[in-house]
Each structure stands twice: as C-alpha cells, then as structure tokens.
Amino acid sequence: MNNFRGLIRPVAFVLGIVFLALSGVPLLLFPLVFVALVPLIWLWESSSSYGRAFLWAFSAGIIFYLIHLYWIPEMITDVPVQRWLLWLGMSLLVLYQALWWGLAGISARWTRNAPLWLKAPAFAAAWTLLEYLRCHMGDLSFTWATLWAPSLGDALLASTAGLWGPFGISFAIALLNALLYGAARSKRWPPLAWAAGILVLIHLAALIPNGTRRVGTLRVAVIQPNILLEYTWGEVERAYESLAKELKGKGVQIVVLPESAFPGPLRYSAKAQSLSALIAKRAGAPVLMASWDKERGRYYNTVFLVNSDGKPTGRYDKVLLVPFGEHYPFHERIPKDLLKKVDIGVGDYSRGGRVKPISAGSVLLGPYICYESLFPDIARAQALSGAHVLFNLTNDGWFGTSLGPTEHFHLGRLRAPETGRFLVRAGKTGVSAIVDQRGRIVQKIGLFERGVIVADVPLVEGLTPYTIFGDWPAALSALILALALGYTLLAQRHKKEGDR
C-alpha cells in the first residue's frame, strides 16, 4: 500500500504532461485539455511547501517544452552554426518557459486552503496572466505550446476567439480544470455541474454574431514552390514558371508567394523582377511576395505588392523580428566588438514602422511575415486598419521535417477567428493553406510538396469584440488575483484575531 502511495505523485506528474501534449499540436486530441491540469493541480496544491510546488511544476514545464522544442538543434541554417550553440539556445529557452510553469505551481499552492469558489477562478486567473505575460515580454516573448492551442481541434471553441481572444480561451480551460479538480477532491457534485455548465456555455458562445460581414470575394492563387536553400536560380525559375502556367485563364485577382520567394532581393535583382513580372503576366494579376530589402542603409524583411512590370506598388515591413534569427535581442547594450566575434548567423534587420494594410485597388490586404503569425497583436492591428483578408507569408524550411512547421502553422490559424477574417498562408516549403473565419482549413498544401491553391476568399468588414477590446481577459485575471489576495489577507487577519 505504501509503495502504491509513493507512485501517486509520479503518475499524476506523467498523466498531466501526457494529456497536455496529446491535446495540443499535432494530434489536437482537444477533449484531453479539459482534464489535463487536474492531476497537476493536485500535485502542486498538495505539496508540503512552495518550493516543492515550484519544483514539481518547473520539472513538468521542462519536459513539456522539450517535447515541443526538441527540433531546434537540428534546424537548417544558411550559415555554418556550431550545433552546441543551438543546443544551448534550446536548453535556455526550455528552462525559461518552465519558469512560468513553476510560478503557476506556486499559485496553486497559495490557494490550497481557500474555498473552491475562490480557488478555481484564482488559479485560472494566475495561469492566464502568466501566459499573457510570457507572450508579451518583448524579445523574450514566446507563444509556443499555450493552453489555448488545443482549441484549434475544436472549431466551436476556436471560433469564440473573436469574442475574448486566445487568453479568454486559456482562462476557460484552466477554470474547467480547476472546477473538475475541486469536484474530484471534495467528492461533491456542484463543482462538476458548474464545470459542465461552463463547458456548454463556452461552446454556445460560438453562436454569438462576431460583428463582421462579408462584402465580396477575392480570387487568390497561392504558389508553394518547395524550394530549398541549395536550389540554383535556374531551378527556381523553372519551378515558378511551371506553376505559373497553371494560373492562366483562372481569373485570379492576386497571386501570393512565400517569404524569401526568390534567392535575390526584389528591388536589387533584375532576375527577381523579371520572374515576378512573368508570374504576374501569366496570372493576369499582381503578385504579393516577401523579400529582404535595403533602404537608407537599413535592412528590412518586406512584403511587396508587385505589378506586371515587376515593380513594387505597395509594401509592408516586418515589425516583429525573430530574436537570434533576424537580430540580436538588446543589441544596443552589447559591445559591438563582442558582436563581431560571436557569429551565429544572426541577421541585422530593422523593425518596420506601424502595421498597415497594402491597397490592391479597393481591397485592403493584411500581410504579416512568418514569426508574426504567432502573435495576435499583428493580425489584430491589420484588422483595425481595415484589412479585408489576412496574408501570412512564411519560410518554414529551416525547421526541416520536425514538429516545428506543423506547430507554427496551427498556432497561426487562430488569427482568423480572432479577427473574423479569412487567412491566406503561403509557405515556401509548406504548409500553405486557406483558413476560414472559424479557424478551419479550407484548402491546404502539405509540407515539402509543390503546388498551387486557387480559391475564392471572402472579403470581410467589421470588427470582432476581441479586435476592438483586445486582451481584456488578462486584465480581468489581474483583477481576480487582486481580489483573491485581498480576501486571503483579510481571512488571515480574522483568523489571528480569533486566535487571540
């Protein structure tokens, strides 16, 4: 019997991690997320001290993030990078993300003696606020493997992102887990009834109008060339010419190419201009593509709208740069001599100005590049600026055949229901897709495939509540935690007075 009791904690530890991992990308067995935190909450709350609660949660976070980030050391880079640096980077990232889990463990331990009506929302608020903070830490921000990610397997729940955003979904999931834990711990039915009621209500919320309306369609062609780093200009030209032939007579209104579409920069490469013009002429439509650009001595990762002469008629410069990929975080504070000695293939890009759509006649296109798809703020800013449809141009070839490109694609899908816009995604090696307003995949080209998508994409006007009000669940979470803290302090004070 004693041996069995000794196994309870390790079993709870493993179950929680396994359920969370299975509920997320790529399997998206989303029902598991509604119970995944239950064993972990018990493990953290029942710990004999805050230190033990932190260690259990921190250890769980390490394993969970290793599952999601194991592929980083095997990334494909276009400059020689010593693998030990990639291993070091992955290790530091995993430890940093696990720290946030450690704080969640402390929050569960903190409310262990509180009544369930306080304990459950306080835990949900703590988890949500911590998740919000780790996604808004500047160059230290990271949205990978969030609690809202499993909702992508549940079209109804994912579509509620237009009401309360990703952190509202995280709050609801954490609250359900806390209530189910309370029901299991107390062996009483009211918490279970509350959990069932909330589960039904958050799905019924998908029926609430999101404030947007369709105002027409845009016939879009997405080209996925499946071009790898070692391809020559000749091979690139042949790939695009072959795919562009499929667009003739299709009535396409815009052609979308991926990030780093061509080997050369559009504005400084005659070959790039010629090839983009050829594609535009064969399709009879302008081309939306991404290329690096140089202006006034600064380098940018830029989306261009290109006409049939190969000339840009509109641009969007990337605002959120990849830390240690496109720039050094906090490079202003690092001695330049040291930066010259430490070469790990980091680019020297500058941030773009404000987020704004590109005008294509009467249609406003809302582009953003690669990494920016992981952050709700960019797509939200495009919608606020009037974009009718979202475009994510990316190059995920760096990830190889790992979980990386799949998770990147799925996490970016939630930008569609958040803003109420359709999302057009063009990946150099995949995944390319059309995603509807509920976050569902309408058409798709898989990883390392070559192909073309032609689709009539609805144009949308109007703003969802989330687009208007932003991440209000994070502010609500802060308020709940403040009230919980006040209640706890008053309860402790009354207890001391009663002991006297």
C-alpha positions as CSV (number, residue, x, y, z in Angstrom):
1,M,0.0,0.0,0.0
2,N,2.8,2.4,0.9
3,N,4.5,1.6,-2.4
4,F,1.3,2.5,-4.2
5,R,1.0,5.8,-2.4
6,G,4.6,6.6,-3.4
7,L,3.7,6.2,-7.0
8,I,0.7,8.6,-6.9
9,R,2.7,11.7,-7.4
10,P,4.9,10.4,-10.3
11,V,1.7,9.1,-12.0
12,A,0.0,12.4,-11.6
13,F,3.1,14.2,-13.0
14,V,3.2,11.9,-16.1
15,L,-0.5,12.0,-16.8
16,G,-0.7,15.7,-16.7
17,I,2.2,16.1,-19.2
18,V,1.0,13.4,-21.5
19,F,-2.6,14.7,-21.6
20,L,-1.4,18.2,-22.4
21,A,1.0,17.0,-25.1
22,L,-1.7,14.8,-26.7
23,S,-4.3,17.6,-26.6
24,G,-2.0,20.0,-28.5
25,V,-0.3,20.1,-31.9
26,P,0.0,18.0,-33.9
27,L,-2.6,15.4,-32.7
28,L,-5.1,18.0,-31.3
29,L,-7.0,15.5,-29.1
30,F,-8.6,18.5,-27.6
31,P,-11.0,16.9,-25.1
32,L,-8.0,15.9,-23.0
33,V,-7.1,19.5,-22.3
34,F,-10.2,19.9,-20.2
35,V,-8.8,17.3,-17.7
36,A,-5.0,17.6,-18.3
37,L,-4.3,20.1,-15.5
38,V,-6.4,18.2,-12.9
39,P,-3.5,15.8,-11.8
40,L,-1.0,18.7,-11.9
41,I,-3.2,21.0,-9.8
42,W,-3.4,18.2,-7.2
43,L,0.3,17.7,-7.3
44,W,1.1,21.3,-6.9
45,E,-1.5,22.1,-4.3
46,S,-0.8,19.1,-2.1
47,S,3.0,19.9,-2.0
48,S,4.3,20.4,1.5
49,S,5.9,23.8,0.6
50,Y,6.0,26.4,-2.0
51,G,9.5,25.2,-3.0
52,R,8.2,21.7,-3.7
53,A,5.3,23.0,-5.6
54,F,7.6,25.1,-7.8
55,L,10.0,22.2,-8.4
56,W,7.1,19.9,-9.5
57,A,5.7,22.5,-11.8
58,F,9.1,23.6,-13.1
59,S,10.1,19.9,-13.9
60,A,6.8,19.4,-15.7
61,G,7.4,22.5,-17.7
62,I,10.9,21.3,-18.8
63,I,9.6,18.0,-20.1
64,F,6.6,19.6,-21.8
65,Y,8.7,22.2,-23.6
66,L,11.3,19.6,-24.6
67,I,8.6,17.7,-26.4
68,H,7.7,20.8,-28.4
69,L,11.2,22.2,-28.9
70,Y,13.4,19.2,-29.4
71,W,13.9,20.1,-33.0
72,I,15.8,23.4,-32.5
73,P,19.3,21.8,-32.5
74,E,18.6,20.2,-35.9
75,M,17.5,23.4,-37.6
76,I,18.7,24.0,-41.1
77,T,20.7,27.2,-41.3
78,D,22.1,29.1,-44.3
79,V,25.3,29.9,-42.5
80,P,27.6,27.5,-40.5
81,V,26.4,27.4,-36.9
82,Q,28.0,25.2,-34.3
83,R,25.4,22.7,-33.0
84,W,26.3,23.2,-29.4
85,L,25.1,26.8,-29.7
86,L,21.7,25.6,-30.9
87,W,21.6,23.0,-28.0
88,L,22.5,25.8,-25.6
89,G,19.8,28.1,-27.1
90,M,17.2,25.3,-26.9
91,S,18.1,24.5,-23.3
92,L,17.9,28.1,-22.1
93,L,14.6,28.6,-23.9
94,V,13.1,25.4,-22.3
95,L,14.3,26.5,-18.8
96,Y,12.9,30.0,-19.3
97,Q,9.5,28.7,-20.3
98,A,9.5,26.2,-17.5
99,L,9.9,29.1,-15.0
100,W,6.4,30.3,-15.9
101,W,5.0,26.8,-15.1
102,G,6.9,27.0,-11.8
103,L,5.0,30.2,-10.9
104,A,1.8,28.5,-11.8
105,G,2.6,25.7,-9.3
106,I,3.2,28.3,-6.6
107,S,-0.2,29.9,-7.4
108,A,-1.9,26.6,-6.9
109,R,-0.2,26.0,-3.6
110,W,-1.1,29.6,-2.5
111,T,-4.8,29.0,-2.7
112,R,-4.8,25.4,-1.2
113,N,-6.9,26.4,1.9
114,A,-9.3,28.8,0.1
115,P,-12.9,27.8,-0.7
116,L,-13.4,26.4,-4.2
117,W,-15.4,29.4,-5.3
118,L,-12.2,31.5,-4.9
119,K,-9.6,28.8,-5.6
120,A,-10.9,27.9,-9.1
121,P,-11.1,31.4,-10.6
122,A,-7.8,32.4,-8.8
123,F,-5.9,29.5,-10.4
124,A,-7.4,30.2,-13.8
125,A,-6.6,33.9,-13.5
126,A,-3.0,33.1,-12.4
127,W,-2.4,30.7,-15.3
128,T,-4.0,33.2,-17.8
129,L,-2.0,36.2,-16.5
130,L,1.3,34.2,-16.6
131,E,0.6,33.0,-20.1
132,Y,-0.2,36.6,-21.2
133,L,3.0,37.9,-19.6
134,R,5.2,35.3,-21.3
135,C,3.7,36.2,-24.6
136,H,4.3,39.9,-24.1
137,M,7.9,40.1,-22.9
138,G,9.4,41.9,-25.9
139,D,12.3,39.8,-27.4
140,L,11.7,37.2,-24.6
141,S,8.1,36.6,-25.8
142,F,7.1,33.1,-26.8
143,T,3.6,31.8,-27.7
144,W,4.6,28.2,-28.4
145,A,2.6,25.4,-26.6
146,T,0.0,27.6,-25.0
147,L,-3.1,26.4,-23.2
148,W,-5.3,27.8,-25.9
149,A,-3.6,25.8,-28.7
150,P,-5.7,22.6,-28.3
151,S,-8.9,24.6,-29.1
152,L,-7.7,24.5,-32.7
153,G,-9.1,21.0,-32.8
154,D,-12.5,22.3,-31.6
155,A,-14.0,24.6,-34.2
156,L,-16.7,25.9,-31.9
157,L,-14.3,26.8,-29.1
158,A,-11.7,28.2,-31.5
159,S,-14.3,30.5,-33.1
160,T,-15.0,32.1,-29.7
161,A,-11.6,33.8,-30.0
162,G,-13.4,36.6,-31.8
163,L,-15.1,37.4,-28.5
164,W,-12.3,37.1,-26.0
165,G,-9.1,36.1,-27.8
166,P,-6.7,33.3,-27.0
167,F,-6.3,34.2,-23.4
168,G,-10.0,34.1,-22.8
169,I,-9.9,30.5,-24.1
170,S,-7.0,29.7,-21.8
171,F,-8.9,31.2,-18.8
172,A,-11.9,29.0,-19.6
173,I,-9.8,25.8,-20.0
174,A,-7.9,26.5,-16.7
175,L,-11.2,27.2,-14.9
176,L,-12.8,24.0,-16.1
177,N,-9.7,22.0,-14.9
178,A,-9.8,23.7,-11.5
179,L,-13.5,23.0,-11.0
180,L,-13.1,19.4,-12.0
181,Y,-10.2,19.1,-9.6
182,G,-12.4,20.6,-6.9
183,A,-15.2,18.1,-7.7
184,A,-12.8,15.2,-7.5
185,R,-11.2,16.4,-4.3
186,S,-14.4,17.2,-2.5
187,K,-16.4,14.3,-4.0
188,R,-19.3,16.7,-4.4
189,W,-21.5,17.2,-7.5
190,P,-21.9,21.1,-7.5
191,P,-18.4,21.8,-8.9
192,L,-19.0,19.1,-11.5
193,A,-22.3,20.8,-12.5
194,W,-20.6,24.2,-12.7
195,A,-17.9,22.7,-14.9
196,A,-20.4,21.1,-17.2
197,G,-22.4,24.3,-17.5
198,I,-19.3,26.3,-18.4
199,L,-18.3,23.8,-21.0
200,V,-21.7,24.1,-22.7
201,L,-21.8,27.9,-22.4
202,I,-18.3,28.5,-24.0
203,H,-19.3,26.3,-26.9
204,L,-22.7,28.1,-27.3
205,A,-20.8,31.4,-27.3
206,A,-19.7,30.4,-30.8
207,L,-23.2,31.2,-32.0
208,I,-23.0,34.8,-30.9
209,P,-22.5,37.1,-34.0
210,N,-18.9,38.4,-34.1
211,G,-19.7,41.8,-35.6
212,T,-18.2,41.1,-39.1
213,R,-19.9,40.8,-42.5
214,R,-18.8,39.6,-45.9
215,V,-18.5,42.2,-48.7
216,G,-17.4,40.2,-51.7
217,T,-14.7,37.7,-52.7
218,L,-11.2,37.8,-54.0
219,R,-9.9,35.0,-56.2
220,V,-6.5,34.2,-54.8
221,A,-3.7,31.9,-56.1
222,V,-1.1,30.6,-53.6
223,I,2.1,29.2,-55.0
224,Q,4.1,26.8,-52.9
225,P,7.4,26.2,-54.8
226,N,9.0,23.8,-52.3
227,I,12.4,25.4,-53.0
228,L,15.2,24.6,-50.6
229,L,18.4,26.5,-49.8
230,E,20.6,24.7,-52.2
231,Y,18.4,25.4,-55.3
232,T,20.0,27.4,-58.0
233,W,18.4,30.4,-59.8
234,G,17.8,28.2,-62.8
235,E,15.9,25.6,-60.7
236,V,13.9,28.4,-59.0
237,E,12.9,29.9,-62.3
238,R,11.8,26.6,-63.8
239,A,9.7,25.8,-60.6
240,Y,7.8,29.1,-60.7
241,E,7.4,29.1,-64.5
242,S,5.8,25.7,-64.3
243,L,3.5,26.6,-61.5
244,A,2.5,29.9,-63.1
245,K,1.3,28.1,-66.2
246,E,-1.5,26.6,-64.0
247,L,-2.9,30.1,-63.3
248,K,-3.6,31.1,-66.9
249,G,-7.3,31.6,-67.6
250,K,-8.2,31.0,-63.9
251,G,-9.5,34.6,-63.3
252,V,-7.0,35.1,-60.5
253,Q,-7.0,38.6,-58.9
254,I,-3.9,38.2,-56.8
255,V,-1.0,35.7,-56.6
256,V,0.7,35.0,-53.3
257,L,4.3,33.9,-53.0
258,P,6.0,32.9,-49.8
259,E,8.7,34.7,-47.7
260,S,12.2,34.6,-49.3
261,A,10.4,33.7,-52.5
262,F,13.5,34.3,-54.7
263,P,17.2,34.0,-54.0
264,G,17.8,37.7,-54.8
265,P,16.2,40.8,-53.3
266,L,13.3,42.1,-55.4
267,R,14.4,45.7,-55.7
268,Y,18.0,45.0,-56.4
269,S,17.8,41.9,-58.6
270,A,16.9,42.0,-62.3
271,K,16.2,38.3,-62.2
272,A,13.8,38.7,-59.3
273,Q,11.9,41.5,-61.0
274,S,11.8,39.6,-64.3
275,L,10.4,36.4,-62.6
276,S,7.8,38.3,-60.6
277,A,6.7,40.1,-63.7
278,L,6.4,36.8,-65.6
279,I,4.2,35.3,-62.9
280,A,2.0,38.5,-62.8
281,K,1.6,38.4,-66.6
282,R,0.7,34.7,-66.8
283,A,-1.8,35.1,-64.0
284,G,-3.1,38.5,-65.1
285,A,-2.9,39.7,-61.5
286,P,-0.4,41.4,-59.2
287,V,1.9,39.4,-57.0
288,L,2.2,39.6,-53.2
289,M,5.6,38.4,-52.2
290,A,8.2,38.8,-49.4
291,S,11.9,39.7,-49.9
292,W,14.6,41.4,-48.0
293,D,15.1,45.0,-48.8
294,K,17.6,47.8,-48.1
295,E,16.6,51.4,-47.6
296,R,18.6,54.3,-46.2
297,G,21.3,51.9,-45.0
298,R,18.9,49.7,-43.1
299,Y,17.7,46.1,-44.0
300,Y,14.1,45.0,-43.8
301,N,12.1,41.9,-44.3
302,T,9.4,43.2,-46.5
303,V,6.2,42.2,-48.2
304,F,5.8,43.8,-51.7
305,L,2.8,44.0,-54.0
306,V,4.3,43.7,-57.5
307,N,2.7,44.7,-60.8
308,S,3.2,43.1,-64.2
309,D,6.4,45.1,-64.8
310,G,8.0,43.6,-61.7
311,K,7.8,46.9,-59.9
312,P,6.5,47.3,-56.2
313,T,3.3,49.3,-55.8
314,G,2.9,48.7,-52.1
315,R,4.9,47.4,-49.1
316,Y,4.8,46.2,-45.5
317,D,7.9,46.0,-43.4
318,K,8.1,43.3,-40.8
319,V,7.6,44.7,-37.3
320,L,8.3,41.7,-35.0
321,L,11.8,40.3,-35.7
322,V,12.9,36.8,-34.8
323,P,15.3,37.0,-31.8
324,F,18.7,35.4,-32.6
325,G,17.5,35.0,-36.2
326,E,16.9,38.4,-37.6
327,H,18.5,40.5,-34.9
328,Y,20.3,40.2,-31.6
329,P,18.0,41.0,-28.6
330,F,19.2,44.0,-26.6
331,H,22.0,44.5,-29.2
332,E,22.1,48.2,-28.3
333,R,23.6,47.2,-24.9
334,I,26.1,44.7,-26.2
335,P,29.6,45.9,-27.2
336,K,30.0,45.9,-31.0
337,D,33.4,44.2,-30.7
338,L,31.8,41.3,-28.9
339,L,29.0,41.0,-31.6
340,K,31.7,40.8,-34.3
341,K,33.4,37.9,-32.5
342,V,30.2,36.0,-31.9
343,D,28.8,35.0,-35.3
344,I,25.9,32.6,-35.1
345,G,24.2,33.7,-38.3
346,V,22.0,36.4,-36.8
347,G,20.7,38.9,-39.3
348,D,20.9,42.6,-38.9
349,Y,17.3,43.7,-39.8
350,S,15.5,46.8,-38.7
351,R,11.9,46.8,-37.4
352,G,9.2,48.3,-39.7
353,G,7.0,51.1,-38.7
354,R,3.3,50.8,-37.9
355,V,1.3,47.8,-39.1
356,K,-0.8,48.7,-42.1
357,P,-2.6,47.0,-45.0
358,I,-1.5,47.1,-48.6
359,S,-4.0,48.5,-51.0
360,A,-4.8,46.4,-54.1
361,G,-7.5,48.6,-55.7
362,S,-10.5,48.7,-53.5
363,V,-9.3,45.6,-51.5
364,L,-7.1,46.1,-48.4
365,L,-4.6,43.2,-47.9
366,G,-3.4,42.5,-44.3
367,P,0.1,40.9,-44.7
368,Y,2.5,39.8,-42.0
369,I,5.6,37.6,-42.1
370,C,6.5,34.2,-40.6
371,Y,7.1,34.7,-36.8
372,E,4.5,37.5,-36.7
373,S,1.7,34.9,-37.2
374,L,2.3,33.7,-33.6
375,F,1.3,37.0,-32.0
376,P,-2.4,38.1,-32.1
377,D,-1.4,41.8,-32.0
378,I,-0.2,42.0,-35.6
379,A,-3.3,40.5,-37.2
380,R,-5.5,42.5,-34.9
381,A,-3.7,45.7,-35.9
382,Q,-4.3,44.8,-39.6
383,A,-8.0,44.3,-39.0
384,L,-8.2,47.6,-37.0
385,S,-6.6,49.3,-40.0
386,G,-9.3,47.9,-42.3
387,A,-7.7,44.8,-43.9
388,H,-10.4,42.7,-45.6
389,V,-8.3,39.5,-45.6
390,L,-5.1,38.3,-43.8
391,F,-2.0,37.0,-45.6
392,N,0.8,35.2,-43.8
393,L,3.9,34.8,-45.9
394,T,6.5,32.4,-44.4
395,N,9.5,30.2,-44.9
396,D,9.5,27.2,-42.6
397,G,12.1,25.3,-44.5
398,W,14.5,25.9,-41.6
399,F,12.5,23.5,-39.4
400,G,13.0,20.6,-41.7
401,T,10.6,17.7,-41.2
402,S,10.2,18.3,-37.5
403,L,7.2,19.3,-35.5
404,G,8.3,23.0,-35.9
405,P,6.5,23.9,-39.2
406,T,3.3,22.0,-38.2
407,E,3.0,23.8,-34.9
408,H,3.8,27.1,-36.5
409,F,1.0,26.6,-39.0
410,H,-1.6,25.6,-36.5
411,L,-0.9,28.3,-33.9
412,G,-1.2,30.9,-36.7
413,R,-4.7,29.6,-37.6
414,L,-6.3,31.3,-34.6
415,R,-5.6,34.7,-36.1
416,A,-8.6,34.1,-38.4
417,P,-11.3,33.6,-35.8
418,E,-9.8,36.3,-33.6
419,T,-10.2,38.9,-36.3
420,G,-13.2,37.4,-38.2
421,R,-11.1,37.4,-41.4
422,F,-10.1,34.6,-43.7
423,L,-6.4,33.8,-43.7
424,V,-4.3,33.0,-46.7
425,R,-1.0,31.4,-45.9
426,A,1.9,30.9,-48.3
427,G,4.8,28.7,-47.2
428,K,8.0,28.2,-49.2
429,T,8.1,24.5,-48.3
430,G,4.7,24.4,-46.6
431,V,2.3,24.5,-45.0
432,S,0.3,26.7,-47.4
433,A,-3.5,27.0,-46.8
434,I,-6.7,28.9,-46.8
435,V,-8.2,29.2,-43.3
436,D,-11.8,30.3,-42.7
437,Q,-13.3,32.6,-40.0
438,R,-13.6,29.7,-37.6
439,G,-10.0,28.6,-38.0
440,R,-10.9,25.6,-40.2
441,I,-8.6,24.6,-43.0
442,V,-10.4,25.0,-46.3
443,Q,-7.6,24.1,-48.7
444,K,-4.0,23.0,-48.0
445,I,-0.7,22.0,-49.5
446,G,1.3,19.8,-47.1
447,L,5.0,20.0,-46.1
448,F,7.6,19.7,-48.9
449,E,5.1,19.5,-51.6
450,R,5.0,21.6,-54.8
451,G,1.6,23.0,-55.8
452,V,-0.9,25.8,-56.3
453,I,-4.1,26.7,-54.5
454,V,-6.8,28.7,-56.3
455,A,-9.7,29.8,-54.1
456,D,-12.4,32.5,-53.9
457,V,-11.7,34.0,-50.5
458,P,-14.4,36.1,-48.8
459,L,-13.6,39.7,-48.0
460,V,-14.7,40.8,-44.6
461,E,-15.5,44.2,-43.0
462,G,-16.4,45.0,-39.4
463,L,-14.6,44.3,-36.1
464,T,-14.9,41.4,-33.7
465,P,-15.2,42.2,-29.9
466,Y,-11.6,40.9,-29.5
467,T,-10.3,43.2,-32.2
468,I,-12.0,46.2,-30.5
469,F,-11.2,45.5,-26.9
470,G,-8.0,43.4,-27.1
471,D,-6.8,41.1,-24.3
472,W,-9.4,42.1,-21.7
473,P,-9.3,38.5,-20.1
474,A,-5.7,39.3,-19.0
475,A,-7.0,42.5,-17.2
476,L,-9.8,40.5,-15.7
477,S,-7.4,37.9,-14.5
478,A,-5.3,40.6,-12.8
479,L,-8.4,41.9,-11.0
480,I,-9.4,38.4,-9.9
481,L,-6.0,37.8,-8.4
482,A,-6.1,41.2,-6.6
483,L,-9.5,40.3,-5.1
484,A,-8.2,36.8,-4.1
485,L,-5.2,38.4,-2.5
486,G,-7.3,40.8,-0.6
487,Y,-9.7,38.0,0.6
488,T,-6.8,35.9,1.7
489,L,-5.2,38.7,3.7
490,L,-8.5,39.5,5.4
491,A,-9.1,35.8,6.2
492,Q,-5.6,35.5,7.8
493,R,-6.2,38.7,9.8
494,H,-9.6,37.5,11.1
495,K,-8.0,34.1,12.0
496,K,-5.3,35.8,14.0
497,E,-7.8,38.0,15.8
498,G,-9.9,34.9,16.6
499,D,-6.8,33.0,18.0
500,R,-6.3,35.9,20.4
